[in-house]
C-alpha cells in the first residue's frame, strides 16, 4: 500500500502544479515549492484542484448553522435531481 499512497500523492502534486499553486523543481535536489505566497492560497483552491468541484450541503459556525444552510439544501436537491 505504501507505493499506492506515493502514487496518489504524486498525482495530487501534479494537479496542484498544473493549476499554478506549486512549482516543480527538477533535478537531484528538486521537489516542489509554492508558486505564490501561502497567504494567497485558499483551502478551497487546494480541495478543488485535488477533488474537483464540490457542493456544500451544510455550513456551521461556532453558533450553529449559518444563514446559508437553507440555500445549500436547495442547491443539493437540484444537483441530486439532475
N, CA, C and O atoms as a GROMACS GRO file, in nm:
protein
  328
    1UNK      N    1   0.080  -0.120   0.000
    1UNK     CA    2   0.000   0.000   0.000
    1UNK      C    3   0.085   0.127   0.000
    1UNK      O    4   0.038   0.231  -0.046
    2UNK      N    5   0.206   0.122   0.049
    2UNK     CA    6   0.290   0.240   0.053
    2UNK      C    7   0.311   0.297  -0.087
    2UNK      O    8   0.307   0.418  -0.106
    3UNK      N    9   0.333   0.211  -0.185
    3UNK     CA   10   0.352   0.257  -0.321
    3UNK      C   11   0.228   0.331  -0.370
    3UNK      O   12   0.238   0.436  -0.432
    4UNK      N   13   0.112   0.275  -0.340
    4UNK     CA   14  -0.013   0.337  -0.383
    4UNK      C   15  -0.029   0.476  -0.322
    4UNK      O   16  -0.072   0.569  -0.390
    5UNK      N   17   0.007   0.491  -0.196
    5UNK     CA   18  -0.002   0.621  -0.131
    5UNK      C   19   0.092   0.721  -0.197
    5UNK      O   20   0.057   0.838  -0.214
    6UNK      N   21   0.210   0.677  -0.233
    6UNK     CA   22   0.305   0.764  -0.302
    6UNK      C   23   0.253   0.803  -0.439
    6UNK      O   24   0.269   0.917  -0.483
    7UNK      N   25   0.192   0.709  -0.507
    7UNK     CA   26   0.137   0.739  -0.640
    7UNK      C   27   0.027   0.843  -0.631
    7UNK      O   28   0.020   0.935  -0.712
    8UNK      N   29  -0.059   0.829  -0.533
    8UNK     CA   30  -0.168   0.925  -0.514
    8UNK      C   31  -0.113   1.062  -0.478
    8UNK      O   32  -0.158   1.163  -0.532
    9UNK      N   33  -0.016   1.066  -0.388
    9UNK     CA   34   0.046   1.194  -0.351
    9UNK      C   35   0.110   1.259  -0.474
    9UNK      O   36   0.100   1.381  -0.491
   10UNK      N   37   0.175   1.180  -0.558
   10UNK     CA   38   0.236   1.233  -0.679
   10UNK      C   39   0.132   1.291  -0.773
   10UNK      O   40   0.155   1.396  -0.833
   11UNK      N   41   0.019   1.225  -0.786
   11UNK     CA   42  -0.089   1.276  -0.871
   11UNK      C   43  -0.143   1.408  -0.816
   11UNK      O   44  -0.170   1.501  -0.892
   12UNK      N   45  -0.157   1.415  -0.685
   12UNK     CA   46  -0.206   1.538  -0.623
   12UNK      C   47  -0.107   1.653  -0.644
   12UNK      O   48  -0.148   1.766  -0.672
   13UNK      N   49   0.022   1.625  -0.630
   13UNK     CA   50   0.123   1.728  -0.654
   13UNK      C   51   0.118   1.777  -0.798
   13UNK      O   52   0.134   1.897  -0.823
   14UNK      N   53   0.097   1.686  -0.892
   14UNK     CA   54   0.087   1.725  -1.032
   14UNK      C   55  -0.035   1.813  -1.056
   14UNK      O   56  -0.028   1.910  -1.131
   15UNK      N   57  -0.147   1.781  -0.993
   15UNK     CA   58  -0.268   1.863  -1.008
   15UNK      C   59  -0.244   2.003  -0.954
   15UNK      O   60  -0.285   2.102  -1.016
   16UNK      N   61  -0.178   2.012  -0.838
   16UNK     CA   62  -0.152   2.142  -0.778
   16UNK      C   63  -0.054   2.224  -0.862
   16UNK      O   64  -0.063   2.347  -0.867
   17UNK      N   65   0.038   2.156  -0.928
   17UNK     CA   66   0.132   2.223  -1.018
   17UNK      C   67   0.060   2.272  -1.143
   17UNK      O   68   0.085   2.383  -1.190
   18UNK      N   69  -0.027   2.190  -1.195
   18UNK     CA   70  -0.099   2.223  -1.319
   18UNK      C   71  -0.183   2.350  -1.304
   18UNK      O   72  -0.193   2.428  -1.399
   19UNK      N   73  -0.244   2.371  -1.188
   19UNK     CA   74  -0.327   2.490  -1.171
   19UNK      C   75  -0.248   2.610  -1.117
   19UNK      O   76  -0.305   2.717  -1.094
   20UNK      N   77  -0.119   2.591  -1.098
   20UNK     CA   78  -0.034   2.704  -1.061
   20UNK      C   79  -0.017   2.730  -0.912
   20UNK      O   80   0.029   2.838  -0.874
   21UNK      N   81  -0.053   2.633  -0.828
   21UNK     CA   82  -0.031   2.652  -0.684
   21UNK      C   83   0.109   2.610  -0.642
   21UNK      O   84   0.164   2.663  -0.546
   22UNK      N   85   0.168   2.515  -0.716
   22UNK     CA   86   0.303   2.468  -0.688
   22UNK      C   87   0.392   2.487  -0.810
   22UNK      O   88   0.343   2.496  -0.923
   23UNK      N   89   0.522   2.491  -0.786
   23UNK     CA   90   0.621   2.486  -0.893
   23UNK      C   91   0.702   2.359  -0.873
   23UNK      O   92   0.742   2.326  -0.761
   24UNK      N   93   0.725   2.289  -0.980
   24UNK     CA   94   0.807   2.169  -0.978
   24UNK      C   95   0.952   2.208  -1.003
   24UNK      O   96   0.982   2.282  -1.097
   25UNK      N   97   1.041   2.159  -0.919
   25UNK     CA   98   1.183   2.188  -0.932
   25UNK      C   99   1.255   2.060  -0.975
   25UNK      O  100   1.262   1.965  -0.897
   26UNK      N  101   1.309   2.056  -1.097
   26UNK     CA  102   1.373   1.934  -1.146
   26UNK      C  103   1.511   1.912  -1.083
   26UNK      O  104   1.568   2.000  -1.018
   27UNK      N  105   1.562   1.793  -1.103
   27UNK     CA  106   1.698   1.763  -1.059
   27UNK      C  107   1.704   1.677  -0.936
   27UNK      O  108   1.603   1.646  -0.873
   28UNK      N  109   1.826   1.638  -0.903
   28UNK     CA  110   1.851   1.551  -0.789
   28UNK      C  111   1.800   1.610  -0.659
   28UNK      O  112   1.745   1.539  -0.575
   29UNK      N  113   1.817   1.739  -0.642
   29UNK     CA  114   1.771   1.806  -0.521
   29UNK      C  115   1.640   1.880  -0.544
   29UNK      O  116   1.605   1.971  -0.468
   30UNK      N  117   1.568   1.842  -0.648
   30UNK     CA  118   1.443   1.908  -0.683
   30UNK      C  119   1.331   1.873  -0.588
   30UNK      O  120   1.352   1.809  -0.485
   31UNK      N  121   1.216   1.914  -0.623
   31UNK     CA  122   1.097   1.889  -0.543
   31UNK      C  123   0.988   1.986  -0.584
   31UNK      O  124   0.970   2.014  -0.702
   32UNK      N  125   0.915   2.034  -0.487
   32UNK     CA  126   0.806   2.128  -0.513
   32UNK      C  127   0.816   2.245  -0.416
   32UNK      O  128   0.865   2.232  -0.304
   33UNK      N  129   0.768   2.361  -0.463
   33UNK     CA  130   0.757   2.477  -0.376
   33UNK      C  131   0.631   2.553  -0.416
   33UNK      O  132   0.578   2.535  -0.525
   34UNK      N  133   0.584   2.637  -0.324
   34UNK     CA  134   0.465   2.716  -0.354
   34UNK      C  135   0.495   2.812  -0.468
   34UNK      O  136   0.602   2.872  -0.475
   35UNK      N  137   0.398   2.826  -0.556
   35UNK     CA  138   0.414   2.915  -0.672
   35UNK      C  139   0.382   3.059  -0.636
   35UNK      O  140   0.419   3.152  -0.708
   36UNK      N  141   0.313   3.078  -0.526
   36UNK     CA  142   0.284   3.214  -0.479
   36UNK      C  143   0.279   3.213  -0.327
   36UNK      O  144   0.287   3.107  -0.264
   37UNK      N  145   0.267   3.328  -0.270
   37UNK     CA  146   0.266   3.342  -0.125
   37UNK      C  147   0.155   3.256  -0.063
   37UNK      O  148   0.043   3.255  -0.112
   38UNK      N  149   0.187   3.187   0.044
   38UNK     CA  150   0.090   3.099   0.109
   38UNK      C  151  -0.036   3.174   0.153
   38UNK      O  152  -0.144   3.116   0.156
   39UNK      N  153  -0.022   3.300   0.187
   39UNK     CA  154  -0.138   3.379   0.229
   39UNK      C  155  -0.237   3.403   0.116
   39UNK      O  156  -0.351   3.444   0.140
   40UNK      N  157  -0.195   3.377  -0.006
   40UNK     CA  158  -0.282   3.399  -0.122
   40UNK      C  159  -0.339   3.268  -0.177
   40UNK      O  160  -0.401   3.267  -0.284
   41UNK      N  161  -0.319   3.157  -0.105
   41UNK     CA  162  -0.372   3.026  -0.146
   41UNK      C  163  -0.480   2.987  -0.046
   41UNK      O  164  -0.457   2.984   0.075
   42UNK      N  165  -0.598   2.956  -0.099
   42UNK     CA  166  -0.707   2.917  -0.010
   42UNK      C  167  -0.720   2.765  -0.003
   42UNK      O  168  -0.678   2.694  -0.094
   43UNK      N  169  -0.777   2.718   0.105
   43UNK     CA  170  -0.803   2.576   0.121
   43UNK      C  171  -0.897   2.528   0.010
   43UNK      O  172  -0.883   2.416  -0.040
   44UNK      N  173  -0.993   2.611  -0.027
   44UNK     CA  174  -1.088   2.574  -0.132
   44UNK      C  175  -1.017   2.550  -0.265
   44UNK      O  176  -1.054   2.458  -0.338
   45UNK      N  177  -0.917   2.632  -0.298
   45UNK     CA  178  -0.840   2.610  -0.421
   45UNK      C  179  -0.773   2.473  -0.421
   45UNK      O  180  -0.776   2.401  -0.521
   46UNK      N  181  -0.715   2.438  -0.308
   46UNK     CA  182  -0.646   2.308  -0.296
   46UNK      C  183  -0.745   2.194  -0.308
   46UNK      O  184  -0.720   2.098  -0.380
   47UNK      N  185  -0.857   2.204  -0.238
   47UNK     CA  186  -0.959   2.098  -0.242
   47UNK      C  187  -1.014   2.082  -0.384
   47UNK      O  188  -1.026   1.969  -0.432
   48UNK      N  189  -1.046   2.192  -0.450
   48UNK     CA  190  -1.097   2.184  -0.587
   48UNK      C  191  -0.994   2.124  -0.682
   48UNK      O  192  -1.030   2.048  -0.772
   49UNK      N  193  -0.868   2.157  -0.664
   49UNK     CA  194  -0.763   2.104  -0.752
   49UNK      C  195  -0.752   1.953  -0.737
   49UNK      O  196  -0.733   1.882  -0.835
   50UNK      N  197  -0.763   1.904  -0.616
   50UNK     CA  198  -0.743   1.761  -0.590
   50UNK      C  199  -0.872   1.682  -0.611
   50UNK      O  200  -0.870   1.576  -0.674
   51UNK      N  201  -0.984   1.731  -0.558
   51UNK     CA  202  -1.109   1.655  -0.560
   51UNK      C  203  -1.208   1.700  -0.667
   51UNK      O  204  -1.307   1.631  -0.691
   52UNK      N  205  -1.183   1.814  -0.731
   52UNK     CA  206  -1.278   1.866  -0.828
   52UNK      C  207  -1.382   1.953  -0.758
   52UNK      O  208  -1.372   1.977  -0.638
   53UNK      N  209  -1.481   2.001  -0.833
   53UNK     CA  210  -1.583   2.089  -0.775
   53UNK      C  211  -1.658   2.019  -0.662
   53UNK      O  212  -1.680   1.898  -0.666
   54UNK      N  213  -1.695   2.096  -0.563
   54UNK     CA  214  -1.770   2.040  -0.451
   54UNK      C  215  -1.899   2.117  -0.433
   54UNK      O  216  -1.910   2.233  -0.471
   55UNK      N  217  -1.996   2.050  -0.376
   55UNK     CA  218  -2.122   2.113  -0.342
   55UNK      C  219  -2.136   2.104  -0.190
   55UNK      O  220  -2.142   1.995  -0.133
   56UNK      N  221  -2.140   2.220  -0.126
   56UNK     CA  222  -2.158   2.221   0.018
   56UNK      C  223  -2.302   2.187   0.050
   56UNK      O  224  -2.394   2.235  -0.016
   57UNK      N  225  -2.322   2.103   0.150
   57UNK     CA  226  -2.457   2.063   0.187
   57UNK      C  227  -2.499   2.122   0.320
   57UNK      O  228  -2.617   2.118   0.354
   58UNK      N  229  -2.406   2.175   0.394
   58UNK     CA  230  -2.438   2.239   0.522
   58UNK      C  231  -2.322   2.326   0.563
   58UNK      O  232  -2.207   2.300   0.526
   59UNK      N  233  -2.351   2.427   0.638
   59UNK     CA  234  -2.244   2.506   0.695
   59UNK      C  235  -2.275   2.530   0.842
   59UNK      O  236  -2.391   2.543   0.882
   60UNK      N  237  -2.172   2.535   0.919
   60UNK     CA  238  -2.188   2.555   1.062
   60UNK      C  239  -2.089   2.659   1.110
   60UNK      O  240  -1.979   2.673   1.057
   61UNK      N  241  -2.128   2.730   1.209
   61UNK     CA  242  -2.040   2.826   1.273
   61UNK      C  243  -2.031   2.787   1.420
   61UNK      O  244  -2.092   2.689   1.463
   62UNK      N  245  -1.957   2.861   1.495
   62UNK     CA  246  -1.947   2.835   1.638
   62UNK      C  247  -2.084   2.848   1.706
   62UNK      O  248  -2.105   2.798   1.816
   63UNK      N  249  -2.176   2.917   1.639
   63UNK     CA  250  -2.309   2.942   1.696
   63UNK      C  251  -2.416   2.852   1.636
   63UNK      O  252  -2.535   2.875   1.659
   64UNK      N  253  -2.379   2.751   1.562
   64UNK     CA  254  -2.475   2.662   1.498
   64UNK      C  255  -2.475   2.680   1.348
   64UNK      O  256  -2.374   2.719   1.290
   65UNK      N  257  -2.589   2.652   1.284
   65UNK     CA  258  -2.598   2.664   1.139
   65UNK      C  259  -2.582   2.809   1.096
   65UNK      O  260  -2.617   2.901   1.169
   66UNK      N  261  -2.528   2.827   0.975
   66UNK     CA  262  -2.511   2.963   0.923
   66UNK      C  263  -2.636   3.005   0.845
   66UNK      O  264  -2.726   2.925   0.824
   67UNK      N  265  -2.638   3.128   0.804
   67UNK     CA  266  -2.755   3.180   0.732
   67UNK      C  267  -2.765   3.131   0.588
   67UNK      O  268  -2.860   3.165   0.518
   68UNK      N  269  -2.669   3.050   0.542
   68UNK     CA  270  -2.670   2.997   0.406
   68UNK      C  271  -2.718   2.852   0.400
   68UNK      O  272  -2.728   2.796   0.291
   69UNK      N  273  -2.747   2.790   0.514
   69UNK     CA  274  -2.782   2.648   0.518
   69UNK      C  275  -2.901   2.613   0.430
   69UNK      O  276  -2.896   2.515   0.356
   70UNK      N  277  -3.008   2.692   0.437
   70UNK     CA  278  -3.127   2.662   0.358
   70UNK      C  279  -3.096   2.670   0.208
   70UNK      O  280  -3.144   2.587   0.131
   71UNK      N  281  -3.017   2.768   0.167
   71UNK     CA  282  -2.977   2.783   0.028
   71UNK      C  283  -2.898   2.661  -0.019
   71UNK      O  284  -2.915   2.615  -0.132
   72UNK      N  285  -2.811   2.610   0.068
   72UNK     CA  286  -2.730   2.493   0.032
   72UNK      C  287  -2.815   2.369   0.018
   72UNK      O  288  -2.790   2.286  -0.069
   73UNK      N  289  -2.916   2.354   0.105
   73UNK     CA  290  -3.004   2.238   0.095
   73UNK      C  291  -3.080   2.239  -0.037
   73UNK      O  292  -3.096   2.134  -0.099
   74UNK      N  293  -3.126   2.356  -0.082
   74UNK     CA  294  -3.195   2.367  -0.211
   74UNK      C  295  -3.100   2.333  -0.326
   74UNK      O  296  -3.138   2.263  -0.419
   75UNK      N  297  -2.976   2.383  -0.319
   75UNK     CA  298  -2.876   2.356  -0.424
   75UNK      C  299  -2.846   2.207  -0.432
   75UNK      O  300  -2.832   2.151  -0.541
   76UNK      N  301  -2.836   2.144  -0.317
   76UNK     CA  302  -2.809   1.998  -0.313
   76UNK      C  303  -2.925   1.921  -0.376
   76UNK      O  304  -2.902   1.827  -0.451
   77UNK      N  305  -3.047   1.960  -0.347
   77UNK     CA  306  -3.164   1.891  -0.403
   77UNK      C  307  -3.165   1.905  -0.555
   77UNK      O  308  -3.196   1.809  -0.625
   78UNK      N  309  -3.132   2.022  -0.607
   78UNK     CA  310  -3.129   2.044  -0.751
   78UNK      C  311  -3.019   1.959  -0.813
   78UNK      O  312  -3.041   1.897  -0.918
   79UNK      N  313  -2.903   1.954  -0.752
   79UNK     CA  314  -2.790   1.876  -0.804
   79UNK      C  315  -2.823   1.727  -0.804
   79UNK      O  316  -2.787   1.657  -0.898
   80UNK      N  317  -2.889   1.679  -0.703
   80UNK     CA  318  -2.922   1.536  -0.695
   80UNK      C  319  -3.031   1.498  -0.794
   80UNK      O  320  -3.036   1.382  -0.837
   81UNK      N  321  -3.118   1.591  -0.830
   81UNK     CA  322  -3.225   1.559  -0.924
   81UNK      C  323  -3.176   1.558  -1.069
   81UNK      O  324  -3.246   1.511  -1.158
   82UNK      N  325  -3.056   1.611  -1.092
   82UNK     CA  326  -3.003   1.618  -1.228
   82UNK      C  327  -2.946   1.486  -1.273
   82UNK      O  328  -2.898   1.475  -1.385
   0.00000   0.00000   0.00000
